[in-house]
């Protein structure tokens, strides 16, 4: 059985919307000013430790547009392009990015089945609506929040108003340069 790990860039006020500014959201574009070599190493090590990606439709579409044409000396792009990618969607009928598989139907049973396979963990990045569904169904084994030292005052938050109460245990806290802190939580047993 493998774990499902959610890893998100968030602001101090919990916003996860458009951290890179690619969607031109009024609440986006806040993460790069805090980027560091240490943050890059953390994200690369995280990707190397996973053997599958689970992505929401919007995140998948953005990644599928960006990653196939990228290369880098370290091999991050090769890893992104080579990993199996699973995409729950009710609107997509085909996935163009290599090693991508569409998940149709109920989210919870499909993800439980993926988790039952052997291997390294399944990594979820971005994918706000998907993450909310995974949390609602208690499918998240680890929640990693890269908290950036900025308040943006609005936008999609990882935990919206009205979400069911959850208690989590802090498993690790890792400060990075430029004020970013990686907080790792696990569901309370």
N, C-alpha and C positions, 0 to 999 in steps of 0.2 A: 504494500500500500504506500502511496506517495502523498506528500503534503501539497496543499494549495497555498501558495504565498502571494499575497497582494502587496505590491510595492508602488507607492505613490509619492509624487512631488506635491506638497501642500504648503499653503501659506499659514501664518500664525492664526488667521481667522478661519482656517479649515477649508479654504478654497482650493480645488484641484483643477479648475477649468483652464485649459489652454496655457500650460506653464511656459511653453516655448514661443507662444505668440503666433503660431501657424494659422490659427483660425481667425485671427484679427478680432478677437473678442475684446471688449473694453476692459475686461478683468484678466486678460492674458498677458503673456510676454514678461513674466516676472522672474523666471528661474535662471536664465543665463548669467545675469549679473552676479550670481552667487556660485557659479561653477568653479571647480578647482580640479587639479590633477587627482586629489584624493577622492573627490566625488566620482570622477570618471573611473577610477580603479574600483571603487565600491560597486558601481553599476556593472562594470565588466565582470567582476568576480561573481556577482549575483546572477548574471546571464549564463556564465560558464557552469554554475552549479545547478541550473535548470535543464530539463530535457524536453520541455514543451512550453508553448505560450498559449494562454487562453485570453482572447481579446474580444472586446465588444465591437460591434459593427463599425462605429465611427473611428475608433482607434485603429482597427484593422485597415480600414480604407486609407487612413493617413499613413500608416506604416507601409502598406502595400504600394503606395505611391512613392514613398521616399527611399526605402531600403534596397530594393532590387538593383538600383543603379549605383549604390554606394560601395566604396572600398576604403580600407584603412590598413595600415601596417600591423596593428595589434590583432586584427581578426574579429573585431566586434561585428562588423557588417556581415562577414561570412557566417558567424554564429547566428545572427538574427535571421539571415536568409535560409540557413540550413535547418533550423529547428522546426519540428512539427508545430503547426498553428491550428488552434481550434476556435471556431467563431460561431457562437450562438446568434442566430438571426431569423427573423420572420420575414424580412424584406429582400435579402440577397438570395439569388438562385445559383450563382457561380462565384467561385473564388479563383482569382488569377495568380496570386502569389504562390510560388512553389511550396509544396509540403503543407498546404492549407486544406482544412476539412471543415465543412459546414455542419453545424449542429442544429437540427430542426427539432421542434417539439419542446417538451418540458425541460427546463434548465437543470433542475435539481437531480433527477435520475441520470441525465447524461453526464453531469460533472461527477457524480458519485461513481459512475462506471469508469471514468478516466482516472479517478483517484485510486481505484482498486488495482490498476495496472502497476507493475513493478517499475522502478526507475527512480530518477532524481525527481525533484519537485516540479510542479507546474507553476509557472510564473504568470501573474496578471499585472499588466501595467495600464495606466489610464483607465478607460472603460468604466466611467462613473456609474451608469445604469446597471451594468453587469455586476460591478462590485457590490452595489446595494442589494441586488438579488442574491448574490453569494452569501452576504452577511445575513440576510433575512432567513436563508435556509441553513445557517450554521455550517457552511462549507469551507470557511476560511480557517486555515490552521495557523497562519502567521500573518500579521499585518505590519508592514514596514512603512513608516511615514518619514519622508525626508522633509522635515519642517524647515521652511525658508523664513528668514527674519524680515518678513514684510507683511503688511496688512493691506489688502486690496479693496475691502469694503463691500464686496458683492461677488456674485458668480456662483457657479455650481460648487456645492460643498460635498465632501465625501459623506458626511452625516447630515442629511437634511432635517429640517423640523419634522417631527412626527415619526421618526424612525424608532423602532422598538429599542428599549433600554438594553444595553449590553455592558457587561463588566469584563474587562480585559486585564491580564497580568503583564506588567512591564518585564520583558525578557532581556532587553539590552538598550543602552543609550550610548550613542557614539557621536561625539562632536566632530564636525569637519570644519575646515577653514571657512572664512567668510560668514560665520554664524549659523550655518546649516547644522541641524542635529538630526541624526537618524534614530528614531524611536521604534523599537521592535516590540510588538505586543502579541500575546497568544490568548486565545479564549480561556476564560476562567473555567476550570474543570469542576 
